[in-house]
Amino acid sequence: MTALILILITGVLALSAEIFNLKKVLYPLSILGILVALGLNFVEWHQPFSWKYSDNMVKFDNLALAFSSVLLVTVFLWFLMSKSYFNEETNLVEHTSLVLFSLIGAMLLVAFNNLVTLFLGVEILSIPLYVLAASNKKNILSNEAGFKYLIMGSFASGFLLFGIALMYGLAGSFDLFTITNALSTDKVPNFAYVGIIMILIALAFKVSIAPFHFWTPDVYEGSPVVITALMSTIVKTAVFVAIMKLFLWYFYPAYGHYVEIIAAMILISLVIANFSALRQNNVKRLLAFSSISHAAIMMLLIIADVRNASTVNALLYYTFAYSVASIAAFASIHFVTGGKEETLDTLKGLMYKHPFIGVSLLIALLSMAGIPVTAGFFAKYYVLNALLMSSYKWMIIAAILASILGVVYYLRIALKLFEVDKKQDNGIIALSTREVFLLGLSVLLLIVVGIYPDIIANTFLK
């Protein structure tokens, strides 16, 4: 809770930077606020700050502290990556405050206890990202991405609000424990199940689960690389925590009414995402379809129907591994392309032009593909292991086949790194100390957590 309050204060300071002449220290101040907030989460572990007047709306228990820590680590790495994004002083205040408030929305989503807080979290997370997606004013694709994201996000918000209204009609309350009790009765009206499905559709849109994924490749391609990296990480972490809490705990009495729908969405996502990724020549579009596949694999935890600490650990591990790998991949692409065209050919010969960036990108891709000894291997292992005791064991085969296809298109990128094109300009790519630290830390995290998975995988006792 104190971490959320600190980030809120930092966001308000960012908004007030013009008044208090803080523009020159705003970037390091934001990083400092994130690091202090992360430290406060460790201090509160097992002794979370509690305020009785807000506990029925938002509560930072150990689960919320763990996932908010993943969010804080992700945004810390993102700030290291995106320094050049804040170089334009005229937009410094707006960009910084929007990112911080989006982080606040994500932190609300991992700690909500009420459907009102769920809605506020989704909107506070999403609205800044609509603006940031269109923040490259000189690029028509960025303008299109922001507009498309806004319009489709508004439809998703409508579904979410309608679903919440139907759940209120069932229980006469937005409190999730009251709703769970109402769903546990013998006579549950059909409109309550409709409400649950509408909430599922809204959240599926946010994490790009098919058939609600169609906005993703266009928005990823059009947005600035640094913003694509932000939306592909904190959104998935925060919303998947919300999905887990709702559909494995609070809505569980109605589990039989939506589990088959989720299973169908997963299967469609795996097929569409992986076959579509094979045909892409734009790196960001390829990683957009890749993110849909990863979202489908994370969603497997819902149909596994394992309602204990192992599911929480698996999701915690997966979101951490995926977020760090995504930041490393997008950072590498950003450093190479400099905001210009992001085709596969722009990565040709990267291992020879700048081996450090090439190796960093390669390890990030190996982790996304689930290759040992990177963190991505155990991320997929823990999810598939949860399915072994479920009635959806056959989905393990689908997930493994999808992962094999994933190796193919990640290998396409990897091979470009070693490909020499004599006609290509082999200009020097200069990295700052901060950028070297970012890539080095990301690679170190992926390898260390891949070799010693218990660092994260045993966060919660089985």
C-alpha positions as CSV (number, residue, x, y, z in Angstrom):
1,M,0.0,0.0,0.0
2,T,2.8,2.4,0.8
3,A,4.4,1.7,-2.5
4,L,1.2,2.7,-4.3
5,I,1.0,5.9,-2.2
6,L,4.7,6.7,-3.0
7,I,4.2,6.2,-6.8
8,L,1.0,8.4,-6.6
9,I,3.1,11.1,-4.9
10,T,5.8,10.8,-7.6
11,G,3.1,11.0,-10.3
12,V,1.7,14.2,-8.7
13,L,5.2,15.7,-8.5
14,A,5.7,14.9,-12.2
15,L,2.5,16.7,-13.0
16,S,3.7,19.7,-10.9
17,A,7.3,19.7,-12.3
18,E,6.6,22.9,-14.3
19,I,5.4,24.7,-11.2
20,F,8.3,23.6,-8.9
21,N,11.0,23.7,-11.6
22,L,11.7,19.9,-11.3
23,K,12.0,19.1,-15.0
24,K,15.8,18.6,-14.8
25,V,15.5,16.1,-12.0
26,L,12.2,14.5,-13.0
27,Y,13.7,11.5,-14.7
28,P,16.1,10.5,-11.9
29,L,13.3,11.3,-9.4
30,S,11.0,8.9,-11.1
31,I,13.6,6.1,-11.0
32,L,14.3,6.8,-7.4
33,G,10.6,6.7,-6.5
34,I,10.3,3.3,-8.2
35,L,13.3,1.9,-6.4
36,V,12.1,3.1,-3.0
37,A,8.6,1.7,-3.7
38,L,10.2,-1.6,-4.5
39,G,12.1,-1.5,-1.2
40,L,8.9,-0.7,0.7
41,N,7.3,-3.8,-0.8
42,F,10.1,-6.0,0.7
43,V,9.7,-4.2,4.0
44,E,6.0,-4.9,4.1
45,W,6.3,-8.6,3.2
46,H,4.3,-10.6,5.7
47,Q,3.4,-7.4,7.5
48,P,1.5,-5.4,4.8
49,F,0.3,-1.9,5.6
50,S,-3.5,-2.1,6.2
51,W,-6.1,0.6,6.5
52,K,-9.5,-0.7,7.5
53,Y,-11.4,2.0,5.5
54,S,-9.9,0.9,2.2
55,D,-9.4,-2.9,2.7
56,N,-12.8,-3.7,1.2
57,M,-11.7,-1.9,-2.0
58,V,-8.0,-2.5,-2.3
59,K,-5.7,-4.7,-0.2
60,F,-2.0,-5.3,-0.6
61,D,-1.5,-8.8,0.8
62,N,1.6,-10.8,-0.1
63,L,0.1,-11.7,-3.5
64,A,-0.4,-8.0,-4.4
65,L,3.1,-7.1,-3.1
66,A,4.7,-9.8,-5.2
67,F,3.1,-8.9,-8.4
68,S,3.4,-5.1,-7.8
69,S,7.1,-5.8,-7.3
70,V,7.2,-7.4,-10.8
71,L,5.5,-4.3,-12.1
72,L,8.0,-2.0,-10.4
73,V,11.0,-4.0,-11.7
74,T,9.6,-3.9,-15.2
75,V,9.0,-0.1,-15.1
76,F,12.5,0.4,-13.6
77,L,14.0,-1.5,-16.6
78,W,11.7,0.4,-18.9
79,F,12.9,3.8,-17.6
80,L,16.5,2.7,-18.2
81,M,15.6,1.8,-21.8
82,S,13.6,4.9,-22.7
83,K,15.8,7.8,-21.6
84,S,15.9,9.1,-25.2
85,Y,12.0,9.1,-25.2
86,F,12.3,11.9,-22.5
87,N,14.8,14.0,-24.3
88,E,12.2,16.3,-25.8
89,E,11.8,18.7,-22.9
90,T,8.4,20.1,-24.1
91,N,6.8,16.7,-23.5
92,L,8.9,15.5,-20.5
93,V,6.3,16.2,-17.8
94,E,3.4,14.7,-19.8
95,H,5.3,11.5,-20.8
96,T,6.6,10.9,-17.3
97,S,3.3,11.5,-15.5
98,L,1.4,9.3,-17.9
99,V,3.8,6.4,-17.4
100,L,3.6,6.7,-13.6
101,F,-0.2,6.9,-13.6
102,S,-0.4,3.9,-15.9
103,L,1.8,2.1,-13.3
104,I,-0.7,3.1,-10.6
105,G,-3.6,1.6,-12.5
106,A,-1.6,-1.6,-12.9
107,M,-0.9,-1.7,-9.1
108,L,-4.6,-1.3,-8.4
109,L,-5.3,-4.3,-10.6
110,V,-3.1,-6.6,-8.6
111,A,-4.7,-5.5,-5.3
112,F,-8.4,-4.9,-6.0
113,N,-11.1,-6.4,-3.8
114,N,-14.1,-4.7,-5.4
115,L,-15.4,-4.5,-9.0
116,V,-15.3,-0.7,-8.8
117,T,-11.6,-0.8,-8.0
118,L,-11.2,-3.3,-10.9
119,F,-12.8,-0.8,-13.3
120,L,-10.7,2.1,-12.0
121,G,-7.6,0.1,-12.3
122,V,-8.3,-0.9,-15.9
123,E,-9.1,2.7,-16.9
124,I,-6.2,4.3,-15.1
125,L,-3.9,1.7,-16.7
126,S,-5.3,2.1,-20.2
127,I,-6.1,5.8,-20.7
128,P,-2.4,6.9,-20.4
129,L,-1.4,4.2,-22.9
130,Y,-4.0,5.4,-25.4
131,V,-2.2,8.8,-25.3
132,L,1.3,7.3,-25.3
133,A,0.6,5.1,-28.3
134,A,-0.1,8.2,-30.3
135,S,2.8,10.2,-28.8
136,N,4.9,10.2,-32.0
137,K,3.0,13.1,-33.6
138,K,5.1,13.1,-36.7
139,N,4.3,9.5,-37.5
140,I,0.9,8.8,-39.0
141,L,1.1,5.1,-37.9
142,S,1.5,6.3,-34.3
143,N,-1.6,8.5,-34.6
144,E,-3.5,5.6,-36.1
145,A,-2.3,3.2,-33.3
146,G,-3.5,5.6,-30.6
147,F,-6.9,6.1,-32.3
148,K,-7.4,2.4,-32.9
149,Y,-6.3,1.5,-29.3
150,L,-8.7,4.2,-27.9
151,I,-11.7,3.1,-30.0
152,M,-11.3,-0.6,-29.3
153,G,-10.4,0.0,-25.7
154,S,-13.7,2.0,-25.3
155,F,-15.7,-1.0,-26.6
156,A,-13.9,-3.2,-24.0
157,S,-14.6,-0.8,-21.3
158,G,-18.3,-0.9,-22.3
159,F,-18.3,-4.7,-22.0
160,L,-16.6,-4.4,-18.6
161,L,-19.1,-1.9,-17.2
162,F,-22.1,-3.8,-18.5
163,G,-20.7,-7.0,-16.9
164,I,-20.1,-5.2,-13.6
165,A,-23.7,-3.9,-13.7
166,L,-25.1,-7.4,-14.2
167,M,-23.0,-8.7,-11.3
168,Y,-24.4,-5.8,-9.1
169,G,-27.8,-6.9,-10.2
170,L,-27.1,-10.4,-8.9
171,A,-25.6,-9.5,-5.5
172,G,-26.7,-5.9,-4.9
173,S,-23.1,-5.1,-4.2
174,F,-19.8,-4.5,-5.9
175,D,-17.9,-6.4,-3.2
176,L,-16.4,-9.6,-4.6
177,F,-16.9,-11.7,-1.5
178,T,-20.6,-10.8,-1.6
179,I,-20.7,-11.7,-5.3
180,T,-19.0,-15.1,-4.6
181,N,-21.6,-15.9,-2.0
182,A,-24.4,-14.9,-4.4
183,L,-23.0,-17.2,-7.1
184,S,-22.8,-20.1,-4.6
185,T,-26.6,-20.2,-4.1
186,D,-28.9,-22.7,-5.8
187,K,-30.8,-20.2,-7.9
188,V,-28.4,-18.0,-9.9
189,P,-30.1,-16.0,-12.7
190,N,-28.8,-16.5,-16.2
191,F,-27.9,-12.8,-16.6
192,A,-25.2,-13.3,-13.9
193,Y,-23.4,-15.7,-16.2
194,V,-23.8,-13.2,-19.1
195,G,-22.1,-10.6,-16.8
196,I,-19.2,-13.0,-16.1
197,I,-18.7,-13.6,-19.8
198,M,-18.8,-9.9,-20.6
199,I,-16.1,-9.2,-18.0
200,L,-14.1,-12.1,-19.5
201,I,-14.4,-10.5,-23.0
202,A,-13.2,-7.1,-21.7
203,L,-10.2,-8.5,-19.9
204,A,-9.4,-10.8,-22.9
205,F,-9.2,-7.7,-25.0
206,K,-6.7,-6.1,-22.7
207,V,-4.3,-9.1,-22.8
208,S,-4.9,-9.8,-26.6
209,I,-6.6,-13.2,-26.4
210,A,-8.2,-14.2,-29.7
211,P,-10.7,-13.4,-31.1
212,F,-10.2,-10.1,-29.3
213,H,-6.6,-9.7,-30.5
214,F,-7.1,-8.0,-33.9
215,W,-5.9,-4.5,-32.6
216,T,-2.6,-5.8,-31.3
217,P,-0.3,-6.0,-34.3
218,D,-1.4,-2.6,-35.7
219,V,-1.0,-0.9,-32.3
220,Y,2.3,-2.5,-31.6
221,E,3.7,-1.6,-35.0
222,G,2.4,2.0,-35.0
223,S,3.4,2.9,-31.4
224,P,6.9,4.1,-30.6
225,V,9.1,1.1,-29.7
226,V,9.4,2.1,-26.0
227,I,5.7,2.4,-25.7
228,T,5.2,-1.0,-27.3
229,A,7.6,-2.4,-24.7
230,L,5.5,-0.8,-21.9
231,M,2.1,-2.0,-23.0
232,S,3.4,-5.5,-23.8
233,T,4.6,-6.0,-20.2
234,I,2.8,-4.1,-17.4
235,V,-0.6,-4.6,-19.0
236,K,-0.3,-8.4,-19.3
237,T,1.1,-8.7,-15.7
238,A,-1.6,-6.6,-14.1
239,V,-4.6,-7.9,-16.1
240,F,-3.6,-11.6,-15.8
241,V,-3.5,-11.2,-12.0
242,A,-7.1,-9.8,-12.2
243,I,-8.1,-12.7,-14.4
244,M,-6.7,-15.2,-12.0
245,K,-8.3,-13.6,-9.0
246,L,-11.7,-13.4,-10.7
247,F,-12.0,-16.6,-12.6
248,L,-10.1,-18.9,-10.2
249,W,-11.4,-17.5,-7.0
250,Y,-14.2,-15.0,-6.9
251,F,-16.3,-16.3,-9.8
252,Y,-15.3,-19.9,-9.2
253,P,-18.9,-21.1,-8.2
254,A,-19.8,-20.5,-11.9
255,Y,-16.6,-22.1,-13.2
256,G,-18.4,-24.7,-15.3
257,H,-20.2,-21.9,-17.3
258,Y,-17.0,-20.3,-18.6
259,V,-14.1,-22.7,-18.5
260,E,-14.9,-24.2,-22.0
261,I,-15.2,-20.7,-23.5
262,I,-11.7,-19.9,-22.1
263,A,-10.4,-23.2,-23.5
264,A,-11.7,-22.4,-26.9
265,M,-10.2,-18.9,-26.8
266,I,-6.8,-20.3,-25.8
267,L,-6.8,-22.8,-28.7
268,I,-7.8,-20.1,-31.2
269,S,-5.1,-17.8,-29.9
270,L,-2.4,-20.4,-30.2
271,V,-3.3,-21.2,-33.8
272,I,-3.8,-17.6,-35.0
273,A,-0.9,-16.1,-33.2
274,N,1.8,-18.6,-34.1
275,F,0.8,-19.1,-37.8
276,S,0.5,-15.4,-38.2
277,A,3.9,-14.7,-36.6
278,L,5.5,-17.0,-39.2
279,R,4.5,-14.6,-42.0
280,Q,5.7,-11.3,-40.5
281,N,8.7,-9.2,-41.7
282,N,8.2,-6.4,-39.2
283,V,9.8,-7.2,-35.9
284,K,7.2,-5.4,-33.8
285,R,4.3,-7.2,-35.6
286,L,6.0,-10.5,-35.1
287,L,6.5,-9.8,-31.4
288,A,2.8,-8.7,-31.2
289,F,1.6,-12.1,-32.4
290,S,4.2,-13.7,-30.1
291,S,2.6,-11.8,-27.2
292,I,-0.8,-13.2,-28.1
293,S,0.7,-16.7,-27.9
294,H,2.3,-16.0,-24.5
295,A,-1.1,-14.7,-23.3
296,A,-2.8,-17.9,-24.3
297,I,-0.2,-20.0,-22.5
298,M,-0.7,-17.9,-19.3
299,M,-4.4,-18.4,-19.7
300,L,-3.9,-22.1,-19.5
301,L,-3.5,-21.6,-15.7
302,I,-7.2,-20.8,-15.5
303,I,-8.4,-24.0,-17.2
304,A,-5.8,-26.1,-15.2
305,D,-8.1,-25.5,-12.2
306,V,-5.4,-25.6,-9.6
307,R,-6.5,-23.3,-6.8
308,N,-3.4,-23.1,-4.6
309,A,0.0,-21.4,-4.3
310,S,1.5,-23.3,-7.2
311,T,-0.8,-21.4,-9.7
312,V,0.2,-18.0,-8.1
313,N,3.9,-19.0,-8.3
314,A,3.6,-20.1,-11.9
315,L,1.9,-16.8,-13.0
316,L,4.4,-14.8,-10.9
317,Y,7.3,-16.6,-12.6
318,Y,5.9,-16.3,-16.1
319,T,5.0,-12.6,-15.9
320,F,8.5,-11.9,-14.5
321,A,10.3,-13.9,-17.2
322,Y,8.2,-12.6,-20.0
323,S,8.4,-9.0,-18.9
324,V,12.2,-9.0,-18.6
325,A,12.7,-10.8,-21.9
326,S,10.3,-8.3,-23.6
327,I,12.1,-5.3,-22.2
328,A,15.5,-6.7,-23.4
329,A,14.1,-7.5,-26.8
330,F,12.4,-4.2,-27.4
331,A,15.4,-2.3,-26.0
332,S,17.7,-4.1,-28.4
333,I,15.5,-3.2,-31.3
334,H,15.2,0.4,-30.1
335,F,18.9,0.8,-29.9
336,V,19.5,-0.7,-33.3
337,T,16.7,1.0,-35.3
338,G,16.6,4.4,-33.4
339,G,12.9,4.6,-34.1
340,K,13.2,4.0,-37.9
341,E,11.9,1.1,-39.8
342,E,11.8,-2.1,-37.7
343,T,12.0,-4.8,-40.3
344,L,13.9,-8.1,-39.9
345,D,16.5,-6.9,-42.4
346,T,17.5,-4.0,-40.1
347,L,18.9,-6.7,-37.7
348,K,21.2,-8.2,-40.3
349,G,24.7,-8.7,-39.1
350,L,24.0,-7.3,-35.6
351,M,26.3,-9.9,-34.1
352,Y,29.2,-8.4,-36.0
353,K,28.2,-4.7,-35.8
354,H,27.5,-4.8,-32.0
355,P,27.9,-8.3,-30.4
356,F,26.7,-7.1,-27.0
357,I,23.3,-6.0,-28.4
358,G,23.2,-9.1,-30.6
359,V,23.8,-11.5,-27.7
360,S,21.3,-9.7,-25.5
361,L,18.6,-9.9,-28.1
362,L,19.4,-13.6,-28.8
363,I,19.1,-14.5,-25.1
364,A,15.8,-12.6,-24.9
365,L,14.5,-14.5,-27.9
366,L,15.7,-17.8,-26.4
367,S,13.8,-17.1,-23.2
368,M,10.6,-16.2,-25.1
369,A,11.0,-19.5,-27.0
370,G,11.4,-21.4,-23.7
371,I,14.9,-22.7,-24.3
372,P,17.0,-23.9,-21.3
373,V,18.8,-22.3,-19.4
374,T,16.8,-19.2,-19.7
375,A,13.9,-18.2,-17.5
376,G,11.4,-18.8,-20.3
377,F,11.9,-22.6,-20.1
378,F,10.7,-22.9,-16.5
379,A,8.0,-20.3,-17.1
380,K,6.3,-22.7,-19.6
381,Y,7.2,-25.8,-17.6
382,Y,5.3,-24.6,-14.5
383,V,2.2,-23.7,-16.6
384,L,2.2,-27.0,-18.4
385,N,2.9,-28.9,-15.2
386,A,-0.3,-27.4,-13.7
387,L,-2.3,-28.9,-16.6
388,L,-1.2,-32.5,-15.9
389,M,-3.9,-33.1,-13.3
390,S,-6.7,-31.3,-15.2
391,S,-9.3,-32.5,-17.7
392,Y,-7.5,-30.5,-20.4
393,K,-4.3,-32.5,-20.6
394,W,-4.7,-32.4,-24.4
395,M,-4.0,-28.7,-24.3
396,I,-0.4,-29.6,-23.3
397,I,0.1,-31.0,-26.8
398,A,-1.4,-27.8,-28.4
399,A,0.9,-25.6,-26.2
400,I,4.0,-27.7,-27.1
401,L,3.2,-27.6,-30.8
402,A,2.7,-23.8,-30.5
403,S,6.0,-23.4,-28.7
404,I,7.7,-25.4,-31.5
405,L,6.3,-22.9,-34.1
406,G,7.5,-20.2,-31.8
407,V,11.0,-21.5,-32.0
408,V,10.8,-21.3,-35.8
409,Y,9.9,-17.6,-36.0
410,Y,12.2,-16.6,-33.1
411,L,14.9,-18.5,-35.1
412,R,14.1,-16.3,-38.1
413,I,15.1,-13.3,-36.1
414,A,18.2,-15.0,-34.6
415,L,19.5,-16.0,-38.0
416,K,19.2,-12.4,-39.2
417,L,21.7,-11.5,-36.4
418,F,24.4,-13.6,-38.0
419,E,23.5,-12.8,-41.7
420,V,26.0,-10.5,-43.5
421,D,24.7,-8.1,-46.0
422,K,27.5,-6.3,-47.9
423,K,25.1,-3.6,-49.1
424,Q,24.0,-2.7,-45.6
425,D,25.4,0.2,-43.8
426,N,27.5,-1.1,-40.9
427,G,27.3,2.1,-38.9
428,I,28.5,2.2,-35.3
429,I,25.9,1.7,-32.6
430,A,27.0,3.5,-29.5
431,L,25.5,2.6,-26.1
432,S,25.6,4.7,-23.0
433,T,26.6,3.2,-19.7
434,R,22.9,3.1,-18.7
435,E,21.9,1.2,-21.8
436,V,24.8,-1.3,-21.3
437,F,23.6,-1.8,-17.6
438,L,20.0,-2.3,-18.8
439,L,20.9,-5.1,-21.2
440,G,23.4,-6.7,-18.9
441,L,21.0,-6.7,-16.0
442,S,18.2,-8.1,-18.1
443,V,20.3,-10.9,-19.5
444,L,21.7,-11.7,-16.0
445,L,18.1,-11.9,-14.6
446,L,17.0,-14.2,-17.4
447,I,19.9,-16.6,-16.9
448,V,20.0,-16.5,-13.1
449,V,16.3,-17.0,-12.7
450,G,16.5,-19.7,-15.4
451,I,19.2,-21.6,-13.5
452,Y,17.7,-21.0,-10.0
453,P,13.9,-20.9,-10.6
454,D,13.1,-21.3,-6.9
455,I,14.2,-17.7,-6.4
456,I,10.7,-16.8,-7.7
457,A,8.9,-20.1,-8.1
458,N,8.8,-20.7,-4.3
459,T,7.7,-17.2,-3.3
460,F,4.5,-18.6,-1.9
461,L,4.4,-21.9,0.0
462,K,2.8,-24.8,-1.8
